[in-house]
Amino acid sequence: MDDSLSLEELREEIDDLRDLVKTLLTIIMEEADGVQSGAAPSIPHQPKRGYCM
């Protein structure tokens, strides 16, 4: 096994993982409470922000 080849493979895997983490963090930040997508039911007489289901 060539060390430079395995090092390059590791770098590619790290880049893929970075992209995945960025994507997941974007999803979490955009829909933290689910309200934007309509996925979470709203609780009557509660503020629109500041609570978690």
TIRO-2110 file (N, C-alpha, C; in Angstrom, 1 decimal):
// TIRO-2110
0.9, -1.2, 0.0, N, 1, A
0.0, 0.0, 0.0, CA, 1, A
0.9, 1.2, 0.0, C, 1, A
0.6, 2.1, -0.9, N, 2, A
1.4, 3.4, -1.0, CA, 2, A
0.9, 4.4, 0.0, C, 2, A
1.8, 5.0, 0.8, N, 3, A
1.4, 5.9, 1.8, CA, 3, A
0.8, 7.2, 1.2, C, 3, A
1.3, 7.7, 0.1, N, 4, A
0.8, 8.9, -0.5, CA, 4, A
-0.7, 8.6, -1.0, C, 4, A
-0.9, 7.4, -1.5, N, 5, A
-2.3, 7.1, -1.9, CA, 5, A
-3.2, 7.1, -0.7, C, 5, A
-2.8, 6.4, 0.3, N, 6, A
-3.7, 6.3, 1.5, CA, 6, A
-3.9, 7.7, 2.1, C, 6, A
-2.9, 8.5, 2.1, N, 7, A
-3.0, 9.9, 2.6, CA, 7, A
-4.0, 10.7, 1.8, C, 7, A
-3.9, 10.5, 0.5, N, 8, A
-4.9, 11.2, -0.4, CA, 8, A
-6.3, 10.8, -0.2, C, 8, A
-6.5, 9.5, 0.0, N, 9, A
-7.8, 8.9, 0.3, CA, 9, A
-8.4, 9.5, 1.6, C, 9, A
-7.5, 9.6, 2.6, N, 10, A
-8.0, 10.2, 3.9, CA, 10, A
-8.4, 11.7, 3.7, C, 10, A
-7.6, 12.4, 2.9, N, 11, A
-8.0, 13.8, 2.6, CA, 11, A
-9.3, 13.9, 1.9, C, 11, A
-9.5, 13.1, 1.0, N, 12, A
-10.8, 13.1, 0.3, CA, 12, A
-12.0, 12.7, 1.2, C, 12, A
-11.7, 11.8, 2.1, N, 13, A
-12.8, 11.4, 3.1, CA, 13, A
-13.0, 12.6, 4.1, C, 13, A
-12.0, 13.2, 4.5, N, 14, A
-12.2, 14.4, 5.4, CA, 14, A
-13.0, 15.5, 4.7, C, 14, A
-12.7, 15.7, 3.4, N, 15, A
-13.4, 16.7, 2.7, CA, 15, A
-14.9, 16.4, 2.5, C, 15, A
-15.1, 15.1, 2.3, N, 16, A
-16.5, 14.6, 2.2, CA, 16, A
-17.3, 14.8, 3.5, C, 16, A
-16.6, 14.5, 4.6, N, 17, A
-17.2, 14.6, 5.9, CA, 17, A
-17.4, 16.1, 6.3, C, 17, A
-16.5, 17.0, 5.9, N, 18, A
-16.7, 18.4, 6.1, CA, 18, A
-18.0, 18.9, 5.4, C, 18, A
-18.1, 18.5, 4.1, N, 19, A
-19.3, 18.8, 3.4, CA, 19, A
-20.6, 18.3, 4.0, C, 19, A
-20.5, 17.1, 4.5, N, 20, A
-21.7, 16.5, 5.2, CA, 20, A
-22.0, 17.3, 6.5, C, 20, A
-21.0, 17.7, 7.3, N, 21, A
-21.3, 18.4, 8.5, CA, 21, A
-21.8, 19.8, 8.2, C, 21, A
-21.3, 20.5, 7.2, N, 22, A
-21.9, 21.8, 6.8, CA, 22, A
-23.3, 21.7, 6.4, C, 22, A
-23.6, 20.6, 5.6, N, 23, A
-25.0, 20.4, 5.2, CA, 23, A
-25.9, 20.2, 6.4, C, 23, A
-25.5, 19.3, 7.3, N, 24, A
-26.3, 19.0, 8.4, CA, 24, A
-26.5, 20.2, 9.3, C, 24, A
-25.5, 21.0, 9.5, N, 25, A
-25.6, 22.2, 10.3, CA, 25, A
-26.5, 23.2, 9.7, C, 25, A
-26.5, 23.3, 8.4, N, 26, A
-27.4, 24.2, 7.7, CA, 26, A
-28.8, 23.8, 7.9, C, 26, A
-29.1, 22.5, 7.8, N, 27, A
-30.4, 22.0, 8.0, CA, 27, A
-30.9, 22.3, 9.4, C, 27, A
-30.0, 22.0, 10.4, N, 28, A
-30.4, 22.2, 11.8, CA, 28, A
-30.7, 23.7, 12.0, C, 28, A
-29.9, 24.6, 11.5, N, 29, A
-30.1, 26.0, 11.7, CA, 29, A
-31.3, 26.5, 11.0, C, 29, A
-31.6, 26.0, 9.8, N, 30, A
-32.7, 26.5, 9.1, CA, 30, A
-34.1, 26.1, 9.6, C, 30, A
-34.1, 24.9, 10.2, N, 31, A
-35.4, 24.3, 10.6, CA, 31, A
-35.3, 23.8, 12.1, C, 31, A
-34.7, 24.6, 12.9, N, 32, A
-34.5, 24.2, 14.3, CA, 32, A
-35.8, 23.8, 15.0, C, 32, A
-36.8, 24.6, 14.7, N, 33, A
-38.1, 24.3, 15.4, CA, 33, A
-39.1, 23.7, 14.5, C, 33, A
-38.8, 23.5, 13.3, N, 34, A
-39.7, 22.8, 12.4, CA, 34, A
-40.8, 23.7, 11.8, C, 34, A
-40.9, 25.0, 12.3, N, 35, A
-42.0, 25.9, 11.9, CA, 35, A
-41.9, 26.2, 10.4, C, 35, A
-40.7, 26.4, 9.9, N, 36, A
-40.6, 26.8, 8.5, CA, 36, A
-41.2, 25.8, 7.5, C, 36, A
-41.0, 24.5, 7.9, N, 37, A
-41.5, 23.5, 7.0, CA, 37, A
-43.0, 23.1, 7.3, C, 37, A
-43.5, 23.5, 8.5, N, 38, A
-44.8, 23.1, 8.9, CA, 38, A
-44.8, 21.8, 9.5, C, 38, A
-43.7, 21.2, 9.8, N, 39, A
-43.6, 19.8, 10.3, CA, 39, A
-44.0, 19.8, 11.8, C, 39, A
-43.8, 20.8, 12.6, N, 40, A
-44.1, 20.8, 14.0, CA, 40, A
-45.5, 21.5, 14.2, C, 40, A
-46.3, 20.9, 15.0, N, 41, A
-47.6, 21.5, 15.3, CA, 41, A
-47.3, 22.7, 16.3, C, 41, A
-48.1, 23.8, 16.1, N, 42, A
-47.9, 24.9, 17.0, CA, 42, A
-48.8, 24.7, 18.3, C, 42, A
-48.3, 25.3, 19.4, N, 43, A
-49.0, 25.2, 20.6, CA, 43, A
-49.7, 26.5, 20.8, C, 43, A
-51.0, 26.5, 21.0, N, 44, A
-51.8, 27.8, 21.2, CA, 44, A
-51.3, 28.6, 22.3, C, 44, A
-51.3, 29.9, 22.1, N, 45, A
-51.0, 30.9, 23.1, CA, 45, A
-49.5, 30.8, 23.6, C, 45, A
-48.6, 30.4, 22.7, N, 46, A
-47.2, 30.4, 23.0, CA, 46, A
-46.5, 31.3, 22.1, C, 46, A
-45.3, 31.8, 22.5, N, 47, A
-44.6, 32.7, 21.6, CA, 47, A
-44.1, 31.9, 20.4, C, 47, A
-43.9, 32.6, 19.3, N, 48, A
-43.5, 31.9, 18.1, CA, 48, A
-42.0, 31.4, 18.2, C, 48, A
-41.2, 32.1, 19.1, N, 49, A
-39.8, 31.7, 19.2, CA, 49, A
-39.6, 31.5, 20.7, C, 49, A
-38.5, 30.8, 21.0, N, 50, A
-38.0, 30.6, 22.3, CA, 50, A
-38.5, 29.4, 23.1, C, 50, A
-39.1, 28.4, 22.3, N, 51, A
-39.5, 27.2, 23.0, CA, 51, A
-39.2, 26.1, 22.0, C, 51, A
-39.0, 24.9, 22.6, N, 52, A
-38.7, 23.7, 21.8, CA, 52, A
-39.7, 22.6, 22.1, C, 52, A
-40.0, 21.8, 21.0, N, 53, A
-41.0, 20.8, 21.2, CA, 53, A
-40.3, 19.6, 21.8, C, 53, A
END
